Amino acid sequence: MRKMSVLSLMLALALTAFAQPAAKGQRTEDLPNPAEIRPEDYRISRKDLQKALHILYGPGPENLVYPNPAPGAQWYPQAGLGLFMHWGIHSMIGVQPSWNMIKDYEWGGEYHSREEYYGQAYRFDPQEYHPEKYLQAAADVGFTYAVLTTRHHDGYALWPSKYGIGTKQYMHGRDLLEPYVKACRDAGLKVGFYYSPRDWHYPGDRPETEWDVATWGKRGPVKDTVANRQAFEHFFAYVMAQLEELLTRYGKIDVLWLDGMGWYGIPVQDLQTDKVYAWIRSLQPDIVINDRWGNIVNPDNPEGTSVRIGDFTTPFECQTPTYVPSAWWEHCHIWNGKGGGWGYNKKGIFRPFSWFMEEYVASRSLGGNFLINVGPSGTGDMHPNFYREIATVQAWMATGAESVCGNGPSPGVERSNVPLTTRGADIWYAHVLARFKGQVSVKTDRKPAKVILLRTGEPVTHIWRDGFLHFKLPKESRTDADDVVKIIF
């Protein structure tokens, strides 16, 4: 036998590593090719179809109330801080979930073909998956809820769904959601599920033109509207069947974070949002649902495609909040720096803590929640730097929590040149963020009884004149995060 060259040996080892089965005891050659779309994976029963058609065409609710008035939903407007986690087969290579497969897409990151991307299903078998570790760490510093991607646009389900592809085929039916739900409850966090009604792996959903920016969107008109409507009805039934699994398998679910229902040629106005949301509430009466069933939001179109309908709205994806959009709302952003996008960041790069505080305070001062995303690794744990960042948040929260946790919004953005939060009528907090260098001016109408630096409790030298409070923190009192001044009337 000829000796293998070093290069040949390295190549053979690399191919062997890539082809490791998704779960112990499984051989890759015995598993279906995850990049291949097999109609049999998406078959639904006549009962499933009839239930879905009843939702789609049956009588709708009269005057469905948003936000959800149920007593068990009223925690949401004061939630403050949530942890978003995009996790899936994409985490194995640390890339943007789903969008990474579109060639030359601006927000896709380093491109991987569908074969490469879906091929990670062979290897995805997280052996270091202990969500209680990072969820408890988050709860300890002030996070109140978590949202995990149960299935992104790529269609890979993190639970053994009867429908589509996921852990049922590639992990012996391992359920990755059950430990997450338990860990949330043990840590005292509200349980959130992200679910994408879009499925790019579904038969007939995406022609070849959709996988390349050069030909993206060039499908042409629908030739057979009747057949297309029937295809949509079956797809709708598939989505409803998966949602029913998610909402009946795990007990009480607090948040459902949808991300755009769509089918080619079916207008978003025809997606029956009120009917779908009423059905969801019939399964989970206390749940809060976002505004992205019919309002499809893409990275290049954060404003969406339709009217925002839901218990809370999400208009500030990766944008600093600038106004109050609705009664309940949320600002979501990516905590990681360069690389990975919404998915796992292999380099463990995080944005500066000063940035974190700017986005967090912007949300809280306007009465919204801040949902900050960091993706776990393909093995199931967070990057070690996550725990470093959590420690930084914890250190700030030790003295600053009262200004952002359970607080009220600004008494008026026009009142101050820095963001304000409140606690009742007689306590205001002026947030002097790292980038602010000048004099703080606050229109108070009342003379403050005390003005103190929250971090130390020491008085802040100030002037109150003609209804305005003026002060400037000395250089030695400034930090690189958020220096909160507590104003007590």
Secondary structure as a PSIPRED ss2 file (coil, helix, strand):
# PSIPRED VFORMAT (PSIPRED V4.0)

   1 M C   1.000  0.000  0.000
   2 R C   1.000  0.000  0.000
   3 K C   1.000  0.000  0.000
   4 M C   1.000  0.000  0.000
   5 S C   1.000  0.000  0.000
   6 V H   0.000  1.000  0.000
   7 L H   0.000  1.000  0.000
   8 S H   0.000  1.000  0.000
   9 L H   0.000  1.000  0.000
  10 M H   0.000  1.000  0.000
  11 L H   0.000  1.000  0.000
  12 A H   0.000  1.000  0.000
  13 L H   0.000  1.000  0.000
  14 A H   0.000  1.000  0.000
  15 L H   0.000  1.000  0.000
  16 T H   0.000  1.000  0.000
  17 A H   0.000  1.000  0.000
  18 F H   0.000  1.000  0.000
  19 A C   1.000  0.000  0.000
  20 Q C   1.000  0.000  0.000
  21 P C   1.000  0.000  0.000
  22 A C   1.000  0.000  0.000
  23 A C   1.000  0.000  0.000
  24 K C   1.000  0.000  0.000
  25 G C   1.000  0.000  0.000
  26 Q C   1.000  0.000  0.000
  27 R C   1.000  0.000  0.000
  28 T H   0.000  1.000  0.000
  29 E H   0.000  1.000  0.000
  30 D H   0.000  1.000  0.000
  31 L C   1.000  0.000  0.000
  32 P C   1.000  0.000  0.000
  33 N C   1.000  0.000  0.000
  34 P C   1.000  0.000  0.000
  35 A C   1.000  0.000  0.000
  36 E C   1.000  0.000  0.000
  37 I C   1.000  0.000  0.000
  38 R C   1.000  0.000  0.000
  39 P H   0.000  1.000  0.000
  40 E H   0.000  1.000  0.000
  41 D H   0.000  1.000  0.000
  42 Y H   0.000  1.000  0.000
  43 R C   1.000  0.000  0.000
  44 I C   1.000  0.000  0.000
  45 S C   1.000  0.000  0.000
  46 R H   0.000  1.000  0.000
  47 K H   0.000  1.000  0.000
  48 D H   0.000  1.000  0.000
  49 L H   0.000  1.000  0.000
  50 Q H   0.000  1.000  0.000
  51 K H   0.000  1.000  0.000
  52 A H   0.000  1.000  0.000
  53 L H   0.000  1.000  0.000
  54 H H   0.000  1.000  0.000
  55 I H   0.000  1.000  0.000
  56 L H   0.000  1.000  0.000
  57 Y H   0.000  1.000  0.000
  58 G C   1.000  0.000  0.000
  59 P C   1.000  0.000  0.000
  60 G C   1.000  0.000  0.000
  61 P C   1.000  0.000  0.000
  62 E C   1.000  0.000  0.000
  63 N C   1.000  0.000  0.000
  64 L C   1.000  0.000  0.000
  65 V C   1.000  0.000  0.000
  66 Y C   1.000  0.000  0.000
  67 P C   1.000  0.000  0.000
  68 N C   1.000  0.000  0.000
  69 P C   1.000  0.000  0.000
  70 A C   1.000  0.000  0.000
  71 P H   0.000  1.000  0.000
  72 G H   0.000  1.000  0.000
  73 A H   0.000  1.000  0.000
  74 Q C   1.000  0.000  0.000
  75 W C   1.000  0.000  0.000
  76 Y H   0.000  1.000  0.000
  77 P H   0.000  1.000  0.000
  78 Q H   0.000  1.000  0.000
  79 A C   1.000  0.000  0.000
  80 G C   1.000  0.000  0.000
  81 L E   0.000  0.000  1.000
  82 G E   0.000  0.000  1.000
  83 L E   0.000  0.000  1.000
  84 F E   0.000  0.000  1.000
  85 M E   0.000  0.000  1.000
  86 H C   1.000  0.000  0.000
  87 W C   1.000  0.000  0.000
  88 G C   1.000  0.000  0.000
  89 I H   0.000  1.000  0.000
  90 H H   0.000  1.000  0.000
  91 S H   0.000  1.000  0.000
  92 M H   0.000  1.000  0.000
  93 I C   1.000  0.000  0.000
  94 G C   1.000  0.000  0.000
  95 V C   1.000  0.000  0.000
  96 Q C   1.000  0.000  0.000
  97 P C   1.000  0.000  0.000
  98 S C   1.000  0.000  0.000
  99 W H   0.000  1.000  0.000
 100 N H   0.000  1.000  0.000
 101 M H   0.000  1.000  0.000
 102 I C   1.000  0.000  0.000
 103 K E   0.000  0.000  1.000
 104 D C   1.000  0.000  0.000
 105 Y C   1.000  0.000  0.000
 106 E C   1.000  0.000  0.000
 107 W C   1.000  0.000  0.000
 108 G C   1.000  0.000  0.000
 109 G C   1.000  0.000  0.000
 110 E C   1.000  0.000  0.000
 111 Y C   1.000  0.000  0.000
 112 H C   1.000  0.000  0.000
 113 S C   1.000  0.000  0.000
 114 R H   0.000  1.000  0.000
 115 E H   0.000  1.000  0.000
 116 E H   0.000  1.000  0.000
 117 Y H   0.000  1.000  0.000
 118 Y H   0.000  1.000  0.000
 119 G H   0.000  1.000  0.000
 120 Q H   0.000  1.000  0.000
 121 A H   0.000  1.000  0.000
 122 Y H   0.000  1.000  0.000
 123 R C   1.000  0.000  0.000
 124 F C   1.000  0.000  0.000
 125 D C   1.000  0.000  0.000
 126 P C   1.000  0.000  0.000
 127 Q C   1.000  0.000  0.000
 128 E C   1.000  0.000  0.000
 129 Y C   1.000  0.000  0.000
 130 H C   1.000  0.000  0.000
 131 P H   0.000  1.000  0.000
 132 E H   0.000  1.000  0.000
 133 K H   0.000  1.000  0.000
 134 Y H   0.000  1.000  0.000
 135 L H   0.000  1.000  0.000
 136 Q H   0.000  1.000  0.000
 137 A H   0.000  1.000  0.000
 138 A H   0.000  1.000  0.000
 139 A H   0.000  1.000  0.000
 140 D H   0.000  1.000  0.000
 141 V C   1.000  0.000  0.000
 142 G C   1.000  0.000  0.000
 143 F C   1.000  0.000  0.000
 144 T C   1.000  0.000  0.000
 145 Y E   0.000  0.000  1.000
 146 A E   0.000  0.000  1.000
 147 V E   0.000  0.000  1.000
 148 L E   0.000  0.000  1.000
 149 T E   0.000  0.000  1.000
 150 T E   0.000  0.000  1.000
 151 R E   0.000  0.000  1.000
 152 H C   1.000  0.000  0.000
 153 H C   1.000  0.000  0.000
 154 D C   1.000  0.000  0.000
 155 G C   1.000  0.000  0.000
 156 Y E   0.000  0.000  1.000
 157 A E   0.000  0.000  1.000
 158 L C   1.000  0.000  0.000
 159 W C   1.000  0.000  0.000
 160 P C   1.000  0.000  0.000
 161 S C   1.000  0.000  0.000
 162 K C   1.000  0.000  0.000
 163 Y C   1.000  0.000  0.000
 164 G C   1.000  0.000  0.000
 165 I E   0.000  0.000  1.000
 166 G E   0.000  0.000  1.000
 167 T H   0.000  1.000  0.000
 168 K H   0.000  1.000  0.000
 169 Q H   0.000  1.000  0.000
 170 Y H   0.000  1.000  0.000
 171 M C   1.000  0.000  0.000
 172 H C   1.000  0.000  0.000
 173 G C   1.000  0.000  0.000
 174 R C   1.000  0.000  0.000
 175 D C   1.000  0.000  0.000
 176 L C   1.000  0.000  0.000
 177 L H   0.000  1.000  0.000
 178 E H   0.000  1.000  0.000
 179 P H   0.000  1.000  0.000
 180 Y H   0.000  1.000  0.000
 181 V H   0.000  1.000  0.000
 182 K H   0.000  1.000  0.000
 183 A H   0.000  1.000  0.000
 184 C H   0.000  1.000  0.000
 185 R H   0.000  1.000  0.000
 186 D H   0.000  1.000  0.000
 187 A H   0.000  1.000  0.000
 188 G C   1.000  0.000  0.000
 189 L C   1.000  0.000  0.000
 190 K E   0.000  0.000  1.000
 191 V E   0.000  0.000  1.000
 192 G E   0.000  0.000  1.000
 193 F E   0.000  0.000  1.000
 194 Y E   0.000  0.000  1.000
 195 Y E   0.000  0.000  1.000
 196 S C   1.000  0.000  0.000
 197 P C   1.000  0.000  0.000
 198 R C   1.000  0.000  0.000
 199 D C   1.000  0.000  0.000
 200 W C   1.000  0.000  0.000
 201 H C   1.000  0.000  0.000
 202 Y C   1.000  0.000  0.000
 203 P C   1.000  0.000  0.000
 204 G C   1.000  0.000  0.000
 205 D C   1.000  0.000  0.000
 206 R C   1.000  0.000  0.000
 207 P C   1.000  0.000  0.000
 208 E H   0.000  1.000  0.000
 209 T H   0.000  1.000  0.000
 210 E H   0.000  1.000  0.000
 211 W H   0.000  1.000  0.000
 212 D E   0.000  0.000  1.000
 213 V C   1.000  0.000  0.000
 214 A C   1.000  0.000  0.000
 215 T C   1.000  0.000  0.000
 216 W C   1.000  0.000  0.000
 217 G C   1.000  0.000  0.000
 218 K C   1.000  0.000  0.000
 219 R C   1.000  0.000  0.000
 220 G C   1.000  0.000  0.000
 221 P C   1.000  0.000  0.000
 222 V C   1.000  0.000  0.000
 223 K C   1.000  0.000  0.000
 224 D C   1.000  0.000  0.000
 225 T H   0.000  1.000  0.000
 226 V H   0.000  1.000  0.000
 227 A H   0.000  1.000  0.000
 228 N H   0.000  1.000  0.000
 229 R H   0.000  1.000  0.000
 230 Q H   0.000  1.000  0.000
 231 A H   0.000  1.000  0.000
 232 F H   0.000  1.000  0.000
 233 E H   0.000  1.000  0.000
 234 H H   0.000  1.000  0.000
 235 F H   0.000  1.000  0.000
 236 F H   0.000  1.000  0.000
 237 A H   0.000  1.000  0.000
 238 Y H   0.000  1.000  0.000
 239 V H   0.000  1.000  0.000
 240 M H   0.000  1.000  0.000
 241 A H   0.000  1.000  0.000
 242 Q H   0.000  1.000  0.000
 243 L H   0.000  1.000  0.000
 244 E H   0.000  1.000  0.000
 245 E H   0.000  1.000  0.000
 246 L H   0.000  1.000  0.000
 247 L H   0.000  1.000  0.000
 248 T H   0.000  1.000  0.000
 249 R C   1.000  0.000  0.000
 250 Y C   1.000  0.000  0.000
 251 G C   1.000  0.000  0.000
 252 K C   1.000  0.000  0.000
 253 I C   1.000  0.000  0.000
 254 D C   1.000  0.000  0.000
 255 V E   0.000  0.000  1.000
 256 L E   0.000  0.000  1.000
 257 W E   0.000  0.000  1.000
 258 L E   0.000  0.000  1.000
 259 D C   1.000  0.000  0.000
 260 G C   1.000  0.000  0.000
 261 M C   1.000  0.000  0.000
 262 G C   1.000  0.000  0.000
 263 W E   0.000  0.000  1.000
 264 Y C   1.000  0.000  0.000
 265 G C   1.000  0.000  0.000
 266 I E   0.000  0.000  1.000
 267 P C   1.000  0.000  0.000
 268 V H   0.000  1.000  0.000
 269 Q H   0.000  1.000  0.000
 270 D H   0.000  1.000  0.000
 271 L C   1.000  0.000  0.000
 272 Q C   1.000  0.000  0.000
 273 T H   0.000  1.000  0.000
 274 D H   0.000  1.000  0.000
 275 K H   0.000  1.000  0.000
 276 V H   0.000  1.000  0.000
 277 Y H   0.000  1.000  0.000
 278 A H   0.000  1.000  0.000
 279 W H   0.000  1.000  0.000
 280 I H   0.000  1.000  0.000
 281 R H   0.000  1.000  0.000
 282 S H   0.000  1.000  0.000
 283 L H   0.000  1.000  0.000
 284 Q C   1.000  0.000  0.000
 285 P C   1.000  0.000  0.000
 286 D C   1.000  0.000  0.000
 287 I C   1.000  0.000  0.000
 288 V E   0.000  0.000  1.000
 289 I E   0.000  0.000  1.000
 290 N C   1.000  0.000  0.000
 291 D C   1.000  0.000  0.000
 292 R C   1.000  0.000  0.000
 293 W C   1.000  0.000  0.000
 294 G C   1.000  0.000  0.000
 295 N C   1.000  0.000  0.000
 296 I C   1.000  0.000  0.000
 297 V C   1.000  0.000  0.000
 298 N E   0.000  0.000  1.000
 299 P C   1.000  0.000  0.000
 300 D C   1.000  0.000  0.000
 301 N E   0.000  0.000  1.000
 302 P C   1.000  0.000  0.000
 303 E C   1.000  0.000  0.000
 304 G C   1.000  0.000  0.000
 305 T C   1.000  0.000  0.000
 306 S C   1.000  0.000  0.000
 307 V C   1.000  0.000  0.000
 308 R C   1.000  0.000  0.000
 309 I C   1.000  0.000  0.000
 310 G C   1.000  0.000  0.000
 311 D C   1.000  0.000  0.000
 312 F C   1.000  0.000  0.000
 313 T E   0.000  0.000  1.000
 314 T C   1.000  0.000  0.000
 315 P C   1.000  0.000  0.000
 316 F C   1.000  0.000  0.000
 317 E C   1.000  0.000  0.000
 318 C C   1.000  0.000  0.000
 319 Q C   1.000  0.000  0.000
 320 T C   1.000  0.000  0.000
 321 P C   1.000  0.000  0.000
 322 T C   1.000  0.000  0.000
 323 Y C   1.000  0.000  0.000
 324 V C   1.000  0.000  0.000
 325 P C   1.000  0.000  0.000
 326 S C   1.000  0.000  0.000
 327 A C   1.000  0.000  0.000
 328 W C   1.000  0.000  0.000
 329 W E   0.000  0.000  1.000
 330 E E   0.000  0.000  1.000
 331 H E   0.000  0.000  1.000
 332 C E   0.000  0.000  1.000
 333 H E   0.000  0.000  1.000
 334 I E   0.000  0.000  1.000
 335 W C   1.000  0.000  0.000
 336 N E   0.000  0.000  1.000
 337 G C   1.000  0.000  0.000
 338 K C   1.000  0.000  0.000
 339 G C   1.000  0.000  0.000
 340 G C   1.000  0.000  0.000
 341 G C   1.000  0.000  0.000
 342 W C   1.000  0.000  0.000
 343 G C   1.000  0.000  0.000
 344 Y C   1.000  0.000  0.000
 345 N C   1.000  0.000  0.000
 346 K C   1.000  0.000  0.000
 347 K C   1.000  0.000  0.000
 348 G C   1.000  0.000  0.000
 349 I C   1.000  0.000  0.000
 350 F E   0.000  0.000  1.000
 351 R C   1.000  0.000  0.000
 352 P C   1.000  0.000  0.000
 353 F H   0.000  1.000  0.000
 354 S H   0.000  1.000  0.000
 355 W H   0.000  1.000  0.000
 356 F H   0.000  1.000  0.000
 357 M H   0.000  1.000  0.000
 358 E H   0.000  1.000  0.000
 359 E H   0.000  1.000  0.000
 360 Y H   0.000  1.000  0.000
 361 V H   0.000  1.000  0.000
 362 A H   0.000  1.000  0.000
 363 S H   0.000  1.000  0.000
 364 R H   0.000  1.000  0.000
 365 S H   0.000  1.000  0.000
 366 L C   1.000  0.000  0.000
 367 G C   1.000  0.000  0.000
 368 G C   1.000  0.000  0.000
 369 N E   0.000  0.000  1.000
 370 F E   0.000  0.000  1.000
 371 L E   0.000  0.000  1.000
 372 I E   0.000  0.000  1.000
 373 N E   0.000  0.000  1.000
 374 V C   1.000  0.000  0.000
 375 G C   1.000  0.000  0.000
 376 P C   1.000  0.000  0.000
 377 S C   1.000  0.000  0.000
 378 G C   1.000  0.000  0.000
 379 T C   1.000  0.000  0.000
 380 G C   1.000  0.000  0.000
 381 D C   1.000  0.000  0.000
 382 M C   1.000  0.000  0.000
 383 H C   1.000  0.000  0.000
 384 P H   0.000  1.000  0.000
 385 N H   0.000  1.000  0.000
 386 F H   0.000  1.000  0.000
 387 Y H   0.000  1.000  0.000
 388 R H   0.000  1.000  0.000
 389 E H   0.000  1.000  0.000
 390 I H   0.000  1.000  0.000
 391 A H   0.000  1.000  0.000
 392 T H   0.000  1.000  0.000
 393 V H   0.000  1.000  0.000
 394 Q H   0.000  1.000  0.000
 395 A H   0.000  1.000  0.000
 396 W H   0.000  1.000  0.000
 397 M H   0.000  1.000  0.000
 398 A H   0.000  1.000  0.000
 399 T H   0.000  1.000  0.000
 400 G H   0.000  1.000  0.000
 401 A H   0.000  1.000  0.000
 402 E H   0.000  1.000  0.000
 403 S H   0.000  1.000  0.000
 404 V C   1.000  0.000  0.000
 405 C C   1.000  0.000  0.000
 406 G C   1.000  0.000  0.000
 407 N C   1.000  0.000  0.000
 408 G E   0.000  0.000  1.000
 409 P C   1.000  0.000  0.000
 410 S C   1.000  0.000  0.000
 411 P C   1.000  0.000  0.000
 412 G C   1.000  0.000  0.000
 413 V H   0.000  1.000  0.000
 414 E H   0.000  1.000  0.000
 415 R H   0.000  1.000  0.000
 416 S E   0.000  0.000  1.000
 417 N C   1.000  0.000  0.000
 418 V C   1.000  0.000  0.000
 419 P C   1.000  0.000  0.000
 420 L E   0.000  0.000  1.000
 421 T E   0.000  0.000  1.000
 422 T E   0.000  0.000  1.000
 423 R C   1.000  0.000  0.000
 424 G C   1.000  0.000  0.000
 425 A C   1.000  0.000  0.000
 426 D C   1.000  0.000  0.000
 427 I E   0.000  0.000  1.000
 428 W E   0.000  0.000  1.000
 429 Y E   0.000  0.000  1.000
 430 A E   0.000  0.000  1.000
 431 H E   0.000  0.000  1.000
 432 V E   0.000  0.000  1.000
 433 L E   0.000  0.000  1.000
 434 A C   1.000  0.000  0.000
 435 R C   1.000  0.000  0.000
 436 F C   1.000  0.000  0.000
 437 K C   1.000  0.000  0.000
 438 G C   1.000  0.000  0.000
 439 Q C   1.000  0.000  0.000
 440 V E   0.000  0.000  1.000
 441 S E   0.000  0.000  1.000
 442 V E   0.000  0.000  1.000
 443 K E   0.000  0.000  1.000
 444 T C   1.000  0.000  0.000
 445 D C   1.000  0.000  0.000
 446 R C   1.000  0.000  0.000
 447 K C   1.000  0.000  0.000
 448 P C   1.000  0.000  0.000
 449 A C   1.000  0.000  0.000
 450 K E   0.000  0.000  1.000
 451 V E   0.000  0.000  1.000
 452 I E   0.000  0.000  1.000
 453 L E   0.000  0.000  1.000
 454 L C   1.000  0.000  0.000
 455 R C   1.000  0.000  0.000
 456 T C   1.000  0.000  0.000
 457 G C   1.000  0.000  0.000
 458 E C   1.000  0.000  0.000
 459 P E   0.000  0.000  1.000
 460 V C   1.000  0.000  0.000
 461 T C   1.000  0.000  0.000
 462 H C   1.000  0.000  0.000
 463 I E   0.000  0.000  1.000
 464 W E   0.000  0.000  1.000
 465 R E   0.000  0.000  1.000
 466 D C   1.000  0.000  0.000
 467 G C   1.000  0.000  0.000
 468 F E   0.000  0.000  1.000
 469 L E   0.000  0.000  1.000
 470 H E   0.000  0.000  1.000
 471 F E   0.000  0.000  1.000
 472 K C   1.000  0.000  0.000
 473 L C   1.000  0.000  0.000
 474 P C   1.000  0.000  0.000
 475 K H   0.000  1.000  0.000
 476 E H   0.000  1.000  0.000
 477 S H   0.000  1.000  0.000
 478 R C   1.000  0.000  0.000
 479 T C   1.000  0.000  0.000
 480 D C   1.000  0.000  0.000
 481 A C   1.000  0.000  0.000
 482 D E   0.000  0.000  1.000
 483 D E   0.000  0.000  1.000
 484 V E   0.000  0.000  1.000
 485 V E   0.000  0.000  1.000
 486 K E   0.000  0.000  1.000
 487 I E   0.000  0.000  1.000
 488 I E   0.000  0.000  1.000
 489 F C   1.000  0.000  0.000
